[in-house]
Amino acid sequence: MHLRARDESGFGMLELLMAMVMLNVGILAIVAAFSSGSTALSRANRISTAGTVANKQMEVYRGLKYDNIVFITSEWNSAIADSTYTADTTYQQNMLNPVAPKALVPTVTSCPANVPTNACDPSYTTAGADHRSYRVDTYLYFDTPSYGNQLKTITVVIRNPDDLSRTFARVTSTFDPSTGS
């Protein structure tokens, strides 16, 4: 006679252990997905806020007369002493050694009357709507397209002040003398 092992004691424990391992794997995958989603939302929030800060700065310039779009000499000197400001492609390609028809816009000793100071400052830090800090770098130079009028070209770059190699937003616009003087 042949005896079979029919003793199933401990088999329920193995089933339970396997079920718990599988459940833990599933729960960890869900936690990882939520963590990844949270990181992506935070990054999107920073980029969105930076875009708003850039557009707000550009709107300041859009509200100014052509002749009032200038930088203060002392602020300009501080900006060009900053390696992050001067390393930007806009500065390197258009302002470092401008080739005609490009040229630097002359600086002034003080900001014109009724012009917000941040419009005359090429580099400063501000708080966004999310209460985080953003560095606002503005690049300003003359350019003359083939069809005529000399334009002022403005590029606003928003950076993370904690990691200046990180650019969140970049906006460029041109202004012509028809906006008044």
C-alpha positions in Angstrom: 0.0 0.0 0.0 1.2 3.4 -0.9 0.6 6.4 1.4 0.0 9.8 -0.1 0.9 12.9 1.7 -2.5 14.4 2.3 -1.5 16.6 5.1 -2.3 20.2 4.0 -1.3 21.9 7.2 0.8 25.1 6.4 -0.6 25.3 2.8 -3.0 28.1 3.8 0.0 30.0 5.2 1.9 29.8 1.9 -1.2 31.0 0.0 -1.5 33.9 2.4 2.2 34.8 2.1 2.1 34.8 -1.7 -1.1 36.9 -1.7 0.6 39.4 0.6 3.7 39.6 -1.6 1.5 40.2 -4.7 -0.5 42.8 -2.9 2.6 44.7 -1.7 4.0 44.8 -5.3 0.7 46.3 -6.5 0.6 48.8 -3.7 4.2 49.9 -4.3 3.5 50.4 -8.0 0.5 52.6 -7.1 2.6 54.6 -4.6 5.3 55.1 -7.3 2.7 56.3 -9.8 1.3 58.8 -7.3 4.8 60.0 -6.5 5.7 60.4 -10.2 2.5 62.2 -10.8 3.0 64.6 -7.9 6.5 65.4 -9.2 5.2 66.1 -12.7 2.4 68.3 -11.4 4.9 70.3 -9.3 7.2 70.8 -12.3 4.2 71.8 -14.5 3.2 74.3 -11.8 6.7 75.9 -11.8 6.8 76.2 -15.6 3.3 77.6 -15.8 4.0 80.2 -13.1 7.3 81.1 -14.8 5.4 81.6 -18.1 3.0 83.9 -16.3 5.9 85.9 -14.8 7.6 86.2 -18.2 4.4 87.4 -19.8 3.8 89.9 -17.0 7.3 91.3 -17.5 6.7 91.6 -21.2 3.4 93.3 -20.6 5.2 96.0 -18.6 7.3 96.7 -21.7 4.2 96.7 -23.9 2.8 99.4 -21.8 5.8 101.7 -22.2 6.6 104.2 -24.9 9.5 103.2 -27.2 12.0 105.7 -25.8 11.3 104.5 -22.2 12.4 101.0 -22.9 15.9 101.2 -21.4 18.2 99.8 -18.7 19.8 101.7 -15.8 23.6 101.9 -16.2 24.4 100.6 -12.7 21.9 97.6 -13.1 23.3 96.9 -16.6 26.9 96.8 -15.2 25.7 94.4 -12.5 24.0 92.1 -15.0 27.0 91.9 -17.4 29.2 91.0 -14.4 27.0 87.9 -13.8 28.2 84.8 -15.7 24.6 83.3 -15.8 23.3 86.5 -17.5 26.1 86.7 -20.0 26.1 82.9 -20.8 22.6 83.1 -22.2 22.3 82.5 -26.0 20.5 85.8 -26.5 23.3 87.7 -24.9 26.0 85.7 -26.7 24.5 86.0 -30.2 23.0 89.5 -30.1 24.6 91.6 -27.4 28.2 90.5 -26.6 29.6 91.8 -29.9 26.6 93.1 -31.8 27.1 93.1 -35.6 25.2 95.7 -37.5 22.3 96.1 -37.9 22.2 94.9 -34.3 23.3 97.3 -31.5 23.1 97.8 -27.8 20.4 100.1 -26.5 22.2 103.0 -24.6 21.7 102.9 -20.8 20.5 105.7 -18.6 21.4 106.9 -15.1 17.9 106.5 -13.7 14.6 105.0 -14.7 12.3 107.4 -16.6 9.4 108.9 -14.7 6.3 106.7 -14.4 8.3 103.6 -15.5 8.3 100.7 -13.1 11.8 100.0 -11.8 11.7 96.3 -12.8 11.4 97.5 -16.4 14.8 99.2 -16.2 16.5 96.3 -14.4 18.0 93.6 -16.6 18.2 91.0 -13.8 16.2 90.7 -10.6 14.4 88.1 -8.5 10.7 88.2 -7.8 8.0 86.0 -6.3 5.4 84.2 -8.4 1.8 83.6 -7.6 2.9 80.3 -6.1 5.1 82.3 -3.6 8.3 80.8 -5.0 11.2 82.9 -6.2 12.0 83.3 -9.9 14.9 85.1 -11.5 13.9 87.4 -14.3 16.6 88.2 -16.9 15.8 90.7 -19.6 17.8 91.1 -22.8 17.4 94.3 -24.8 19.0 95.3 -28.1 18.4 97.1 -31.4 17.8 95.2 -34.6 16.8 96.5 -38.0 15.0 94.1 -40.3 15.4 94.3 -44.0 12.2 96.3 -44.4 13.3 99.4 -42.5 12.6 100.7 -39.0 15.0 100.0 -36.1 13.3 97.8 -33.6 14.0 97.1 -29.9 14.1 93.4 -29.3 13.4 92.1 -25.8 13.8 88.6 -24.6 12.7 87.7 -21.1 14.1 84.6 -19.5 12.8 83.1 -16.3 15.2 80.9 -14.3 15.1 78.9 -11.1 17.2 81.1 -8.6 18.2 77.9 -6.8 19.6 76.3 -10.0 20.4 79.0 -12.5 21.2 76.4 -15.2 17.5 75.7 -15.2 15.4 77.9 -17.5 11.6 77.7 -17.0 10.4 80.2 -19.6 11.6 82.4 -22.5 9.5 85.1 -24.3 10.7 87.4 -27.1 9.0 90.4 -28.6 9.9 93.4 -30.8 9.0 97.0 -30.3 9.0 99.7 -33.0 9.1 103.5 -32.7 5.4 103.8 -33.6 4.7 103.1 -29.9 5.6 106.7 -29.3 8.5 108.5 -27.8 
